[in-house]
């Protein structure tokens, strides 16, 4: 199959990338990061999470961040919401899109939120209805779509079943996420072949982690399968909680380098993203987890 001429990149660094940082990051640093990313040309930025600060203390400043960022016309600023309380906070913070989440692994669902997959998705029905009433985009995210830390393999049919449930809630877009980064290129093709029977391929996204160094190969396999939306994290922010010391989200700089090398349009300025990645990495006091980003930054300094 021919590769797409253009793709959408959803930048998840400000939320998925930063949420596991142990040291509290001031709101103004998060605002600066989001502003740099929107200036770089992203059409969709996951900027906040309205979960209980008790569970994710790093996201306690989400409302302040959402109210302080410089909004660019046409950019979708997304927020993760676990329930109606989170939805109301996201609505008050002028989120353009709310993100609900479930798992393709029954064991992961039981272990993490003490209920079945079906029950977990059903809990979001009220949020889904409210999102539509208020004219907000609704995105569903499905974790452990390529493997689970507790049960191991996850069948493509199990992923398709959750996609169907999310479709019935009215999701505009659905993320197929490799939460622990164990997926392979062959598996990617199998999973997307299964899920596209339940939901339009143009509205399905690939969310790959690089724990086993397979993220770029998996993105290429997804491109071949016709996927046109991908998630990535500037500077590779976000470790993998299930594999000690492993990288988490695939880095945006590496993804852009791949896509632009293939002649695929993203509408994003790679140099500006490298700057944003170096900015946040410098603040965190460590090197960016991005080979392309670090190589470009080093080349500039020579």
C-alpha positions in Angstrom: 0.0 0.0 0.0 1.2 3.5 -0.7 2.2 5.7 2.3 -0.1 8.6 3.2 0.9 12.0 1.8 0.3 13.7 5.1 -0.2 12.7 8.8 -1.3 14.3 12.0 1.0 14.2 15.0 -0.6 14.5 18.4 2.0 15.8 20.8 1.6 14.2 24.2 4.7 15.4 26.0 3.1 18.1 28.2 0.7 15.5 29.7 1.7 11.9 29.1 5.4 12.8 29.1 5.6 14.9 32.2 3.0 13.2 34.4 5.5 10.7 35.9 8.2 13.3 36.7 8.8 13.1 40.5 10.0 16.7 41.0 7.1 19.2 40.7 7.4 21.2 37.5 6.1 24.8 37.8 3.1 25.8 35.7 5.0 28.4 33.9 7.5 25.8 32.5 4.6 23.7 31.3 3.0 26.8 29.7 6.3 27.7 27.9 6.6 24.1 26.6 3.0 24.1 25.3 3.5 27.5 23.7 6.7 26.4 22.0 5.0 23.3 20.7 1.9 25.1 19.3 4.3 27.6 17.7 6.1 24.7 16.0 2.9 23.8 14.2 1.2 21.0 16.0 -2.5 20.8 15.3 -3.3 18.7 18.5 -1.5 19.0 21.9 -2.3 16.9 24.9 -1.8 19.6 27.5 -3.5 18.6 30.7 -5.0 15.9 32.8 -7.9 16.4 35.2 -7.4 13.5 37.5 -7.1 13.6 41.3 -3.9 15.3 42.4 -3.6 12.6 45.0 -2.9 10.1 42.2 -1.1 12.3 39.7 0.4 15.3 41.7 2.3 16.5 38.6 -1.0 17.4 36.9 -2.4 19.5 39.8 -1.6 22.7 37.9 -3.6 21.6 34.8 -6.2 24.3 35.2 -3.6 27.0 35.6 -1.7 25.8 32.5 -4.8 25.6 30.3 -5.8 29.2 31.3 -2.3 30.6 30.8 -1.2 29.1 27.4 -1.3 31.2 24.3 -4.0 29.6 22.2 -3.4 29.3 18.5 -6.5 29.3 16.2 -7.3 25.8 15.0 -5.1 24.0 17.5 -6.9 21.3 19.6 -5.8 21.4 23.2 -6.7 18.1 24.8 -7.2 17.0 28.4 -7.4 13.5 29.9 -10.5 13.0 32.1 -11.4 10.0 34.3 -14.9 11.0 35.3 -17.5 13.8 35.3 -15.6 15.8 37.9 -12.6 15.7 35.6 -14.8 16.6 32.6 -16.3 19.6 34.4 -12.8 20.8 35.2 -11.7 20.3 31.6 -14.8 22.2 30.4 -14.1 25.1 32.8 -10.5 25.2 31.5 -11.6 25.5 27.9 -10.3 22.1 26.7 -11.2 21.5 23.0 -11.1 17.7 23.4 -11.5 15.3 26.3 -9.7 12.0 26.4 -11.3 8.9 28.0 -9.4 5.7 28.4 -9.7 1.9 28.7 -7.6 -1.2 28.3 -7.5 -4.0 25.9 -6.3 -6.3 28.7 -8.8 -7.6 31.2 -5.9 -8.3 33.7 -4.6 -4.7 33.4 -8.2 -3.3 33.9 -8.8 -5.4 37.0 -5.4 -4.7 38.4 -5.4 -0.9 37.9 -9.0 0.1 38.3 -10.6 -3.0 39.9 -13.3 -3.5 37.3 -13.8 -5.2 33.9 -13.1 -3.6 30.5 -16.8 -3.4 29.8 -17.5 -1.7 33.2 -14.6 0.7 32.7 -15.9 1.9 29.3 -19.4 2.1 30.6 -18.3 4.5 33.3 -17.4 7.0 30.6 -20.9 7.1 29.1 -21.9 10.2 31.1 -18.7 11.9 30.1 -19.3 11.0 26.4 -22.8 12.4 26.5 -21.7 15.6 28.2 -18.8 16.1 25.7 -21.3 15.9 22.8 -23.7 18.3 24.5 -21.0 20.9 24.9 -19.6 20.4 21.4 -16.2 19.0 22.5 -14.3 16.4 20.6 -14.2 13.0 22.3 -11.1 10.8 22.0 -10.7 7.3 23.3 -7.4 5.8 24.3 -6.9 2.0 24.5 -3.9 0.9 26.6 -2.1 -2.5 26.3 -3.2 -3.0 22.8 -0.1 -5.0 21.9 0.8 -6.6 25.2 0.1 -6.5 28.9 2.6 -6.5 31.9 0.2 -8.9 33.7 -1.4 -11.3 31.1 1.2 -11.1 28.4 -0.3 -11.4 24.9 -3.4 -9.4 24.0 -5.5 -10.7 21.0 -6.2 -8.3 18.2 -9.9 -9.3 18.6 -9.8 -8.0 22.2 -8.6 -4.6 20.9 -11.3 -4.5 18.3 -13.9 -5.2 20.9 -12.8 -2.1 23.0 -12.7 0.0 19.8 -16.3 -1.1 19.1 -17.3 0.0 22.7 -15.6 3.3 22.3 -17.2 3.8 18.9 -20.6 3.3 20.5 -19.8 6.0 23.0 -19.4 8.4 20.1 -15.6 8.8 20.0 -14.3 11.0 17.2 -10.8 9.4 17.3 -9.4 6.3 19.0 -5.8 5.7 20.0 -4.3 2.2 19.8 -1.6 2.3 22.4 1.4 0.1 23.0 1.7 1.0 26.7 4.7 -1.1 27.5 6.4 -0.9 24.1 6.4 -4.7 23.3 4.7 -4.5 19.9 6.4 -5.6 16.7 5.8 -4.5 13.1 4.0 -7.7 12.1 1.7 -7.4 15.2 0.9 -3.8 14.3 -0.4 -4.8 10.9 -2.6 -7.5 12.5 -4.0 -5.3 15.2 -4.9 -2.4 12.8 -6.4 -4.9 10.3 -8.6 -6.1 13.1 -9.7 -2.7 14.5 -10.4 -1.0 11.2 -13.4 -3.4 10.8 -14.9 -1.5 13.7 -13.8 2.1 13.1 -12.6 4.2 10.2 -8.8 3.8 9.7 -8.5 7.6 9.1 -9.7 8.2 12.7 -7.5 5.6 14.4 -4.1 6.7 15.9 -0.9 4.8 16.7 0.6 5.5 20.1 3.9 3.6 20.4 6.4 3.4 23.2 10.0 2.6 22.5 10.8 0.3 25.4 12.2 -2.4 23.0 13.4 0.0 20.4 10.6 -0.9 18.0 8.6 2.3 17.9 9.8 3.8 14.6 9.5 0.3 12.9 6.0 0.1 14.3 5.1 3.5 13.0 6.4 2.6 9.5 4.3 -0.6 9.6 1.3 1.4 10.7 1.9 3.9 7.8 1.9 0.9 5.4 -1.4 -0.2 7.0 -2.9 3.3 6.2 -2.7 4.9 9.6 -2.6 8.7 9.4 -2.5 9.8 13.0 0.4 9.2 15.5 1.2 10.2 19.0 4.7 11.2 20.1 6.4 13.0 23.0 8.9 15.9 22.6 12.4 14.8 23.8 11.0 11.3 24.4 9.5 12.5 27.7 7.8 9.9 29.8 9.4 6.7 31.1 7.8 3.3 31.0 6.6 2.4 34.6 6.7 -1.3 33.8 10.2 -1.6 32.6 12.8 0.0 34.9 15.1 2.5 33.1 13.3 2.0 29.8 12.2 4.8 27.5 8.5 5.4 27.2 6.9 7.5 24.5 8.6 7.6 21.1 10.3 11.0 20.7 8.6 13.5 18.4 11.9 14.6 16.9 12.7 11.0 15.8 9.2 10.6 14.3 9.4 13.8 12.4 12.8 12.9 11.0 11.4 9.6 9.8 8.3 11.1 8.3 10.0 14.1 6.6 12.6 11.7 5.2 9.7 9.8 3.6 8.3 13.0 2.1 5.2 12.8 4.3 3.8 16.3 5.3 3.2 17.0 9.0 3.0 20.8 9.0 5.5 20.8 11.9 8.8 22.6 12.1 11.4 20.0 13.2 14.0 22.6 14.2 11.4 24.3 16.5 10.6 21.0 18.1 14.3 20.3 18.7 14.4 23.7 20.5 11.4 22.8 22.6 13.0 19.4 23.4 16.3 20.9 24.4 14.4 23.5 26.5 12.5 21.0 28.6 15.4 18.6 28.9 17.7 21.4 30.1 15.1 22.3 32.7 14.8 18.7 33.9 18.6 18.5 34.0 19.1 15.6 31.7 19.7 14.8 28.1 16.8 14.4 25.8 15.8 10.8 24.9 15.8 11.7 21.2 18.5 10.6 18.9 17.5 12.9 16.1 16.9 15.8 18.5 20.3 15.4 20.2 22.1 14.9 16.8 20.5 18.1 15.3 21.3 20.1 18.5 24.9 18.8 18.5 25.3 19.7 14.8 24.2 23.2 15.5 26.7 23.7 18.3 29.7 22.7 16.2 
